[in-house]
Amino acid sequence: MTTGLELRSLITKSGELELSLASVTVPEPGPDQVVVKVQASPINPSDLGLLTGPADLAQAKTSGSGAGTKVTAPVPQTALPFLAARLDESMPVGNEGAGIVVQAGSSEAAQALMGKTVSMIGGAMYAQYRVLKATDCQPLPAGTTAAEGASWFVNPLTALGMTETMKREGHKALVHTAAASNLGQMLNKICLKDGIGLVNIVRSAEQAKLLKGIGAKHVVDSTAPTFLEDLTQALVETGATIAFDAIGGGKLPGQILTAMEMAINKTAKTYSRYGSSVHKQVYIYGGLDTGPTILNRSYGMIWGVGGWLLTPFLMKIGRPEQVRLRERVVAELKTTFASHYTKTVSLTEALQLDNLHAYAKRATGEKYLIDPSKG
């Protein structure tokens, strides 16, 4: 019987994060299941929410070595009521990954995957082996490595989900924040290929240079003294009236709505004390800033701020549309949807404090990949 290591995250009722590696038995696959030897799994911001949660990693301590490594860190007492459903429960981590199918169930769909390199979705990917349904695996084209296919789901489908949402809600161009990220670079390539206007908001001149280097047309730096004027001008040129914000907290969502209203009013024929009649929408899909979202209402009455998540969006569009988007990702995996990684680590290296501190920074353009088969 095969066993393998699996990375686990536990938050105790007393308020302590515990990260460790558990030895688990790999079950025999059912008729419609396969066993995948995991070779690559990215660390996305959505993974960090489960991996480390609100723990104070500045106070993290490590003990043991190798497969016996354990990391502990305090969790603020104020955060515990929001974590009630996971307290004292050891939870596997990792939304997506890729690897090779080493065992397959008896069904035709499962047998067709035997020996193939596949991408996967379904959680618990920071593990040496993963058992899951054949339908949750995406066969990768010949010559594609697990590392190239590891980030096939979350970022690519989120980026495509943004352009699909834009079209479905009647907008013609969009705004994206923290736009130099892996996801942001993908979104630029999609918009360039599909002829969609995109306004990129970044937080440094270096990030602006990076995006312009891959062909981005409209890039504005939120740290520049002329930010609001630059943003308004980019909105005039693109006509963007929907935004996807990865930052969440602070003034930025309100600033985007204000600039949208200013851009619309530049071509308004008549004045209305209620503001423009054009709907302006900001969707918050991330939490790089966990502070309050500040809205200074200077953009009329026709606007919205809400949350956006990939899974509910996919459920809304249904299986046929999901398949269409997935097929596009696989076809453009080495071009539009290519991911770049700062460092590849093993399961034990993933628990080293210097690496944990690096993930916690959530720095734009710094993405880590776990290879559970390493070491």
Protein Blocks (a to p, Z undefined) as FASTA:
>chain_A
ZZdddddddddfkopacddddddddddddfkbccdddfbdcddfklmmmmnmmadfklgc
cedehjlbccdddddfklmmmmmmmgoiacdehjbdcdddfbdcfbfklmmmgopacdde
eejilcfbdcddfklpccddehiafklmmmmmmmmmmmmmmmmmmmmnopabdcdehklb
mklmmmmmmmmmnopacddddfbfklmmmmmmnopabdcdfkbmklmmmmmmmmmmnopa
bdcdfklpajklmmmmmmmmmmmmmmcfbdcfkbpabdcddddfbdfblcdcddddfebj
bdcdddddfklmmmmnommlmmmmmmmmmmmmmmmmpccdfbdcdfklmmpmklmmmmmn
opghiacdddfkgZZ
